Amino acid sequence: MDFLTQFLLGASVSVAVAGRKIPLWLAAAVGAACGTLPDFDVFIDHGDAIRNMTLHRTNSHSLFWLTLISPLIAVLLTFCKGQPSLFGRWWLIVWLSLITHPLLDIFTVYGTQLGLPFTDRPFAIGSISIIDPLFTLPLLIGCVCALWLRGRNGLKINATGLSLGGFYLAWSVMAQSWVSEQVSKQLAAAGEKPAPLLVTPTLYNTLQWRLVRLHEKGYSEAYFSLLHPYKPIEFKHYPRDMALFARLKGNWYVERVAWFSHGFFSMSKLNGRVHITDLRMGDEPHYTFTFDLGPEPLRNSTVVPSRLPFNRPPVAQAWRKLMARF
């Protein structure tokens, strides 16, 4: 999720478990800091663009490592405050603030390797957008009220904000499941063969969903609105160049993106240079992650993969497209 949401989630969780002996402002500050700490791995340069993408949300988001480091941070806080009796409470604050970060991240489509060092699988439910005001706003209101009112009413509002956030995540998973079922029924009725299907929400909401379907000749993209659930789905088809993938199979960079994207990728050649795109993030023709691997053959290439600039559409244009799809 975005930085602000993780900041507020860490603060809200900390305020909820702070108890009476720890000032709420201090609990919120520590929680906000711990809640955003895992994402600072984005500043680590692993040597190339593909490693930078696929090694984000790895060890810094591991539930195991975050659990191990939480008592060390709690000891430091206890020592600074000179209150050893509050070690257990600080430990709980730090631990919850840290682990709720990757637990929230798995609801996005990016991929979070929270099972390290036992598994490097990038977990991704993909039921919520990386930015969703309907999840963030209750956290903001609850946290502000808790710090402003400083009493039982403020804490109740904060707890309500956290509860609403939890219910919204549950709703997103149920909505995603229902959309997947409806789309599969429409495709089956049209005589389409079963094929991998990606269902993710469009930006800022869980009412409109983007569909990506893989098939032999390429991939298809469409949109599904919960406001018009029985409207026929209109897929647009695009090439994927799996012949190029077959020729380059065994190349570490190609295999890495294919693995990380759970198979939802496309390949192309432009001016003799090989490009590979993660189809999960963005939409046609604006994708967040497209990489230039250099010219063929790649077997002995010394070219370091680079990420192509994200050709983000203007906000007004993106908003018009979003509204038109409803």
C-alpha positions, 0 to 999 in steps of 0.5 A, a space after each residue: 500500500 501507499 506510504 500514507 496508509 501504512 503510516 496511519 495503520 501503524 499509528 492506529 494499531 499502536 494507539 489501540 494497544 498503548 494502554 494507559 501508561 504510554 502517551 498516545 502521541 508517543 505510541 502513534 509516533 512509534 507505530 507510524 515509524 515502525 509501520 513505514 519502516 519495511 518500505 525503506 528497502 525501496 532505497 536499496 539498489 540491487 544492481 539492476 531494475 528487475 532485481 530492484 522490483 523483485 527484491 522489494 518486499 522481501 526480507 524487510 517484509 518477512 514476518 519471521 525477521 520482523 518478529 525477531 527484530 521487534 523485541 530489540 526495538 522494544 528494548 531500545 524504547 524501554 531503555 530510552 524511557 527508563 520504564 522496564 515494566 513497559 517492555 511487554 507493552 512496547 514489544 506488542 506495539 512494535 510487533 503489531 506495527 511491523 507485521 501489519 505492514 506486510 499483512 496489508 501489502 499482500 492484499 495488493 497485486 504486487 507480491 510480498 515475500 512475507 514467508 522468507 526465509 522459509 519460502 520466497 513465494 510472492 504472495 498477492 491476493 490482489 483485491 485492493 488497489 495500492 491507493 484506496 481512500 475508502 480504506 485509508 480515510 477511516 484510519 485517518 479519522 480514527 487516529 486524529 480523533 484518538 489524539 485530539 480527544 485523548 479519552 475513551 471516545 477517541 479510542 472508540 473512534 480509532 477502534 471503529 476506524 480499524 474495524 472498518 478497514 478490516 471489514 473493507 478488506 474482507 469486502 474486497 476479497 468477497 467482491 473479487 471472488 464474486 467477480 471472478 465467478 461471474 466472469 468465468 460463467 460468462 466465458 463458459 457460456 460463450 464457449 471459451 476454454 478455461 484460461 488463467 484469469 487475473 481480477 484486480 480492482 481499478 485505482 481508488 475503488 473496489 467497484 470496478 475491476 480489471 480483467 486480464 485473461 491469458 490465452 495461446 495467441 496473447 492476452 485479453 483485457 476487459 473491465 467489470 463494474 459491480 454497478 452493471 454486473 450483467 453487462 456483457 464483457 468486452 475483451 480487447 485482445 493483444 499480442 504476447 509473443 510467447 515465441 520470443 519467450 520460448 527462445 529466451 527461456 533460461 535467461 535469468 531476467 526473463 524467468 524472474 519476471 515470469 515467476 514474479 508476475 505469476 505468468 501475467 507478462 508479455 514480451 515484445 521487440 522494439 527497434 531490435 530490443 527485447 521488452 518484457 512487461 508485468 501485465 498486473 500493474 497498470 492497463 493498456 497501454 500504460 504499464 508500471 513495469 516494462 523492462 528493456 533487456 537489450 538486443 537478441 541474443 541475450 545469452 551472452 549479453 552484458 546489457 543491464 536491464 533497465 526500466 522504461 519510463 512509466 508513461 502515466 496518463 494525465 490525471 484528468 484523462 485517467 479519471 474520465 476513463 475510470 468514470 466511462 467504464 462504470 
